[in-house]
């Protein structure tokens, strides 16, 4: 449709300028042509063979030229165009205009006349060649009505042909463009139904379509990963909730049926119930925190605080693990470094990174914490001595419940979404963060907090 409209627009311009304005355009071109020839006449008048040059000009352009000196005609080429008005004997009225120009004292002047013999417009252009020599150029503006009628007749056929051709070309182009789009759309509908075992492809050599196919294939891969993560999340959260619920129920029944009258056993069973309830509370709180962080609705309370002191405070929480599991924390920073951040949220970041390091450290049970001052940030590094992370897994470890093995195993400490919480807190702070890992040499998580 657009191609046909474009063709009609071009045809309309052709009709407008080739039919309606043809005579006007012809007169404008002829007038411009005469002015150019007048300039050439002045330049060539002094040449030895100037008469031959004027003959050539008159013959080539279909005009009449006359040169007079002291009132006498010394050159004329009126024989080349029967519609000229330049000979005073044949056209006495022309003498009036010649005298008018000579007496005006101007160097050039143009007149538009009506030729009584042919009843058509004629241009007369006078030019002063020297003190007493004048040149006159005349050209007949013969009506082009007959020519316009021929062009009009021709344009009718041309218009029909162009319009039909536009329809054919437009149909072929639209089919060529729409065929791959329709095919891509059908594949996209399958993806919308949850089928990610598809591939967008096209055989058309159209750059935009090929780019669209590449983008959709990338989107399909990402959606497939998201769907897989969603299934893993539901399975893992269900597992993490099911286990403490089972424990709570079992120990509650034990208290009710067996140990209700045995104080020591009853206290032990109740402690297990409390611990499992705390684990559930921690999981639910982490999920709520993560949801708020991802939706950017959690309010940040920025303040200046001593991060060195904060790390020492957090490490005290692990004193019991140091005794029971022989954990070793390497941190002997003596300098006080101050940062500007949400203290509570940054405490959560360090706590989660420490839990992650504890879960995956090596047989030496060693976790190292380093504070590295830079120009405008403090780099916090937390390292373990475990087996490390595969390079292809590094970009995904920040995802909720991501494991390089799909079999879910609950961590010794934490709820399984700690790194995802860390990522979103640091994103909300606009802090740089990352992970470095070498196989069998451990892993280092880091972030850079703004100094203050």
C-alpha positions in Angstrom: 0.0 0.0 0.0 2.8 2.4 0.9 4.7 1.6 -2.2 1.6 2.3 -4.3 1.0 5.6 -2.5 4.6 6.5 -3.1 4.3 5.7 -6.8 1.1 7.7 -7.1 2.8 10.7 -5.4 5.7 10.6 -8.0 3.2 10.3 -10.8 1.3 13.3 -9.5 4.5 15.3 -9.5 5.2 14.2 -13.1 1.7 15.3 -14.2 2.0 18.6 -12.4 5.3 19.6 -13.9 5.2 17.8 -17.3 1.7 18.9 -18.2 0.4 21.8 -16.2 3.6 23.8 -15.9 5.4 22.7 -19.0 4.9 26.0 -20.9 5.9 28.1 -17.9 9.0 26.0 -17.4 9.9 26.2 -21.1 9.7 30.0 -21.0 11.9 30.2 -17.9 14.5 27.9 -19.4 14.5 29.8 -22.8 14.8 33.2 -21.0 17.8 31.9 -19.0 19.3 30.5 -22.1 19.1 33.8 -23.9 20.8 35.6 -21.0 23.6 33.1 -21.1 24.0 33.6 -24.9 24.0 37.4 -24.5 27.0 37.0 -22.1 28.8 34.8 -24.7 28.0 37.3 -27.4 29.8 40.1 -25.5 32.8 37.9 -24.9 33.1 36.6 -28.5 32.2 39.8 -30.4 35.9 40.9 -30.7 37.1 37.6 -32.1 38.2 37.4 -35.8 35.7 34.8 -36.7 32.9 36.1 -34.5 30.3 35.9 -37.3 30.9 32.2 -37.7 30.6 31.7 -34.0 27.3 33.6 -33.9 26.0 31.5 -36.8 26.8 28.4 -34.8 25.2 29.7 -31.7 22.0 30.8 -33.6 21.7 27.5 -35.4 22.4 25.3 -32.3 19.9 27.1 -30.1 17.3 28.0 -32.7 17.4 31.8 -32.1 18.0 35.0 -34.1 20.9 37.3 -33.5 21.5 40.8 -34.9 24.4 43.1 -34.4 24.1 46.8 -35.4 26.6 49.6 -35.4 25.7 53.3 -35.7 22.2 52.3 -36.7 23.4 49.9 -39.5 22.9 46.2 -39.3 26.4 44.5 -39.7 25.2 41.0 -38.9 22.0 39.0 -38.7 21.1 35.3 -38.4 17.3 35.6 -38.7 17.1 32.9 -41.3 17.6 30.2 -38.6 14.2 30.7 -36.9 11.1 31.8 -38.6 9.4 32.8 -35.4 12.0 35.5 -34.5 11.1 39.2 -34.3 14.4 40.9 -35.0 14.2 42.2 -38.6 12.9 45.7 -38.6 11.8 45.5 -42.3 9.5 42.6 -41.7 8.4 43.7 -38.2 8.3 47.5 -38.1 7.2 47.5 -34.4 10.5 45.9 -33.4 12.2 49.1 -34.3 10.5 50.8 -31.4 12.0 48.4 -28.9 15.4 48.5 -30.4 15.4 52.3 -30.1 14.0 52.1 -26.6 16.9 50.0 -25.6 19.6 52.1 -27.3 18.1 55.3 -25.8 17.8 53.8 -22.3 21.6 53.7 -21.9 21.5 50.3 -20.2 23.9 47.5 -20.8 21.1 44.9 -21.2 17.4 44.7 -21.2 14.7 42.1 -21.9 11.4 42.6 -23.7 8.4 40.2 -24.0 6.5 40.7 -27.3 3.7 39.2 -29.2 4.5 38.1 -32.8 1.6 39.3 -34.9 2.5 36.8 -37.7 2.3 33.7 -35.5 0.4 35.1 -32.5 2.9 33.7 -30.0 5.2 35.1 -27.4 8.6 36.3 -28.4 11.6 37.3 -26.3 13.8 40.2 -27.3 17.1 40.7 -25.4 19.2 43.7 -26.0 22.9 44.0 -25.0 25.4 46.8 -25.5 28.7 45.5 -27.0 30.7 48.7 -27.1 30.2 52.4 -27.4 28.0 52.4 -30.6 27.5 48.6 -31.2 24.5 46.7 -30.0 23.4 43.2 -30.2 19.9 41.8 -30.2 18.8 38.2 -29.5 15.3 37.0 -30.2 13.7 33.7 -29.6 10.2 32.5 -30.3 8.3 30.9 -27.3 6.1 28.7 -29.4 3.2 27.1 -27.5 3.9 23.5 -26.4 0.2 22.6 -26.1 0.6 19.9 -28.8 3.7 18.5 -27.1 1.9 18.6 -23.7 -1.0 16.6 -25.2 1.4 14.0 -26.5 3.2 13.8 -23.1 -0.2 13.6 -21.3 -1.2 10.7 -23.5 2.1 9.0 -22.9 1.8 9.6 -19.1 -1.5 7.9 -19.0 0.1 4.7 -20.1 3.2 5.3 -18.0 1.0 5.9 -14.9 -1.0 2.6 -15.5 2.2 0.7 -16.0 3.9 2.2 -12.9 0.9 1.6 -10.7 0.5 -2.1 -11.8 4.3 -2.6 -11.4 4.1 -1.0 -7.9 1.3 -3.5 -7.0 3.4 -6.4 -8.1 6.6 -5.3 -6.5 4.8 -4.3 -3.3 3.1 -7.7 -3.1 6.4 -9.6 -3.7 8.2 -7.4 -1.1 5.5 -7.7 1.5 5.4 -11.5 1.1 9.2 -11.6 1.4 9.1 -9.5 4.6 6.0 -11.0 6.2 6.8 -14.7 5.6 9.7 -14.9 8.1 7.8 -12.6 10.5 4.8 -15.0 10.4 7.2 -17.9 10.9 8.9 -16.2 13.9 5.5 -15.3 15.4 4.4 -19.0 15.3 7.5 -20.0 17.1 7.1 -17.2 19.6 3.6 -18.5 20.4 5.0 -21.8 21.3 7.5 -20.1 23.6 4.6 -18.2 25.2 3.0 -21.5 26.0 6.1 -22.5 27.9 7.8 -24.6 25.3 11.5 -23.6 25.3 12.7 -26.5 23.3 12.5 -24.4 20.1 14.8 -22.4 17.9 14.0 -19.2 16.0 15.4 -19.3 12.5 14.9 -17.7 9.1 16.3 -18.3 5.6 15.7 -14.8 4.4 18.7 -12.5 3.8 17.3 -9.6 5.7 19.5 -8.0 8.3 16.7 -6.8 10.6 14.9 -10.1 10.5 18.2 -12.0 11.3 18.8 -9.6 14.2 15.3 -10.2 15.5 15.8 -13.9 15.3 19.1 -13.7 17.2 17.5 -11.5 19.9 14.5 -13.9 20.3 16.9 -16.9 20.6 18.8 -15.0 23.3 15.5 -14.2 25.1 14.4 -17.8 24.8 17.6 -19.0 26.4 17.3 -16.5 29.2 13.6 -17.3 29.8 14.5 -21.0 29.8 17.2 -20.3 32.5 14.7 -18.2 34.5 12.1 -21.0 34.3 14.6 -23.5 35.4 15.6 -21.3 38.3 12.0 -20.8 39.2 11.4 -24.6 39.4 14.6 -25.0 41.5 13.5 -22.2 43.8 10.1 -23.8 44.4 11.7 -27.2 44.9 14.4 -25.8 47.2 12.2 -23.6 49.3 9.7 -26.5 49.6 12.6 -28.7 50.8 13.8 -26.1 53.2 10.3 -25.6 54.7 9.4 -29.2 54.7 12.4 -30.3 56.7 11.9 -28.0 59.7 8.2 -28.6 59.6 8.7 -32.3 59.7 11.2 -31.9 62.6 8.8 -29.6 64.5 5.9 -32.0 64.1 8.0 -35.0 65.1 9.5 -33.5 68.2 6.2 -31.9 69.2 4.5 -35.4 69.0 7.5 -36.8 71.0 6.9 -34.1 73.8 3.2 -34.8 73.8 3.4 -38.6 73.8 6.8 -39.6 75.4 8.8 -36.9 77.1 6.1 -34.6 78.6 6.9 -35.8 82.1 10.7 -36.0 81.6 12.1 -32.5 82.1 15.5 -32.9 80.5 14.3 -34.7 77.4 11.4 -32.3 77.1 13.7 -29.3 77.2 16.0 -30.9 74.6 13.0 -31.6 72.3 11.6 -28.1 72.7 15.0 -26.7 71.9 15.0 -28.6 68.6 11.5 -27.2 67.9 12.7 -23.7 68.6 15.8 -24.1 66.4 13.8 -25.4 63.5 11.3 -22.6 63.9 14.1 -20.1 63.9 15.5 -21.7 60.7 12.0 -21.3 59.1 11.8 -17.7 60.3 15.3 -17.0 58.9 14.3 -18.5 55.5 11.1 -16.5 55.3 12.8 -13.3 56.4 15.5 -13.8 53.7 12.9 -14.3 51.0 11.1 -11.1 52.1 14.3 -9.1 52.2 15.3 -10.4 48.8 11.9 -9.5 47.3 12.1 -6.0 48.8 15.7 -5.5 47.6 14.8 -6.6 44.1 11.8 -4.3 43.9 13.8 -1.3 45.3 11.2 -0.6 48.0 13.5 -1.2 51.0 14.5 2.1 52.5 18.3 2.7 52.9 19.7 4.4 56.0 23.0 5.7 55.0 25.6 6.6 57.7 29.3 6.9 58.4 30.7 4.0 60.5 33.8 2.0 61.3 33.9 -1.1 59.0 36.9 -2.5 60.9 35.0 -2.5 64.1 31.9 -4.0 62.3 33.9 -7.0 61.1 35.3 -7.7 64.6 31.8 -7.5 66.0 30.4 -10.0 63.4 33.3 -12.4 64.0 32.4 -12.6 67.7 29.1 -14.4 66.7 31.2 -17.3 65.5 33.0 -18.0 68.7 30.9 -21.1 69.4 31.8 -22.4 65.9 35.4 -21.8 66.6 35.2 -24.1 69.6 32.8 -26.8 68.2 34.1 -27.0 64.6 37.6 -25.7 65.1 37.0 -22.8 62.6 39.8 -20.3 62.1 39.3 -16.7 61.1 42.3 -14.7 59.8 41.7 -11.0 60.4 44.2 -8.8 62.2 43.5 -5.4 60.8 44.7 -2.7 63.2 43.6 0.4 61.2 40.2 2.0 61.5 38.5 2.5 58.2 35.3 4.4 57.8 32.7 4.0 55.0 29.4 5.5 54.1 26.6 3.0 53.7 23.6 1.4 55.4 25.3 -0.3 58.3 22.7 -2.9 58.9 22.6 -3.9 55.3 26.4 -4.0 55.0 26.5 -6.1 58.1 24.1 -8.5 56.4 26.4 -8.6 53.4 29.5 -9.5 55.4 27.6 -12.0 57.5 26.3 -13.8 54.4 29.7 -13.9 52.7 31.2 -15.3 55.9 28.5 -18.0 56.1 29.2 -18.9 52.5 33.0 -19.1 53.1 32.4 -21.3 56.2 30.2 -23.7 54.2 32.7 -24.2 51.4 36.1 -23.7 53.1 38.7 -26.6 52.9 39.8 -29.1 55.5 41.9 -26.5 57.3 38.6 -24.7 58.2 40.2 -21.3 57.5 38.4 -18.1 56.4 40.4 -15.0 55.7 39.0 -11.4 55.8 41.0 -8.5 54.4 40.3 -4.8 54.3 42.3 -3.1 51.4 42.2 0.7 51.4 42.1 2.4 48.0 41.8 6.0 46.9 38.1 6.4 47.5 36.9 2.9 48.5 37.7 0.2 51.0 37.9 -3.2 49.3 36.5 -6.0 51.5 37.7 -9.5 50.6 36.5 -12.8 52.2 38.3 -15.9 51.1 37.9 -19.7 51.8 40.3 -22.5 51.0 37.8 -24.9 49.4 37.7 -26.6 46.0 36.8 -23.4 44.1 34.1 -22.7 41.5 34.1 -23.6 37.9 34.7 -20.7 35.6 31.4 -21.3 33.7 29.5 -21.2 37.0 30.9 -17.9 38.3 28.3 -15.7 36.5 25.4 -17.7 38.0 26.4 -18.1 41.7 24.6 -14.9 42.6 21.3 -16.5 41.5 18.8 -17.8 44.1 19.6 -21.4 45.0 22.0 -21.8 42.1 24.1 -24.9 42.5 26.6 -26.4 40.0 24.8 -29.6 40.9 21.0 -29.7 40.7 20.7 -32.0 43.7 19.8 -29.6 46.5 21.8 -29.8 49.7 21.0 -27.4 52.5 24.0 -25.5 53.7 25.4 -25.9 57.2 24.7 -22.2 57.8 22.3 -20.0 55.9 19.2 -20.4 53.8 20.5 -20.8 50.2 19.7 -17.3 49.0 22.4 -15.4 50.9 24.5 -14.5 47.8 21.4 -13.2 46.0 20.7 -10.9 49.0 24.3 -9.8 48.9 24.1 -8.9 45.2 21.0 -6.9 45.6 22.2 -5.0 48.7 25.4 -4.0 46.8 23.4 -3.0 43.7 21.3 -0.7 45.9 24.4 0.8 47.2 26.0 1.1 43.7 29.1 -0.7 45.1 31.4 -2.7 42.9 31.4 -6.5 43.7 32.6 -9.8 42.3 34.2 -13.2 42.9 37.5 -14.7 42.0 38.1 -18.5 42.2 40.8 -21.0 41.3 40.2 -24.7 41.2 41.4 -26.4 44.4 42.7 -23.1 45.7 39.6 -21.5 47.1 37.3 -18.6 46.3 37.4 -14.9 47.2 34.3 -12.7 47.3 34.8 -9.0 47.4 33.0 -5.6 47.3 34.2 -2.0 47.4 32.5 0.3 49.9 32.7 4.1 49.5 35.2 5.7 52.0 34.2 8.5 54.2 
